């Protein structure tokens, strides 16, 4: 069994955020059936497997690199599912894996994806503007930048990136893409330099990249679809453990756990009783310790929420 120190220093391909907190929240049983809907670099999955004897872990990811990494965990208690987690119920049903005892979702981009320049996720490198979680399917960030209307760019920069000058940014992109278009991270940075606040370049670019990544991967819709299915796939008493990294995701998770819906007020029956699928265990989200943040800066923005299926 790994020690807490091992948890904090788990590095290699992907250092899992709040590993100990996630494992405790799942309340793993050796004979249980569990799902990691975001395999990524496999850090959480590997440690979950250590707790299982006759149980089974099903891990989802649409990334070919994640599938290759998952091969290292091959054992009878483990099944990797190459799919977007929006197909949760369909895939678990196909594998005869319903219901499950716990489900973990770590909604962050994996360290490997951030650290691979050709994937286009990081502002630290120059490389193609890709940003697809499944690099074999769908439009890239470059396609979005070069083909979307100014109105649609304004919408995604404002909604998904919460960029304050989203309208100006969209107009600048449309002007800059004439001719050869915007194909690389370096070209995008240069194209929007006039919109980028001096002294806040890193934060601003992170917001722009977040907006593009969310749009490219349809992340908000996929998250809502997955969360709605958790109430169907978890057995009564099963644990839902979700870790988010920005306010848009966290708000959806918080509302779903508390109200069983993403927007509006909680629904009540004629007697004033609420009919929500989960009992919330985390009134306030769990956050990473100062020690972990010092080791892994990605943990700084992480918020962990936990619910028990009623």
Secondary structure, DSSP 8 states (H G I E B T S, - for coil): ---HHHHHT--SS---TTHHHHHHHHT--TT-EEEES--TTSHHHHHHHHT-SS-EEEEEE--HHHHHHHGGG-STTEEEEES-GGGHHHHHHHTT--SEEEEEEE-S--HHHHT-GGG---TTS--B----SSTTSS--HHHHHHHS-HHHHHHHHHHHS--TTHHHHHHHHHHHTSSS---BHHHHHHHTGGGS-TT-HHHHHHHHHHHHHHHHHTHHHHHHHHHHHHHHHEEEEEEEEEEESSHHHHHHHHHHHHHSSSSS---B-TTS-B--SEEES-SS-B---HHHHHH-GGGGG-EEEEEEE-
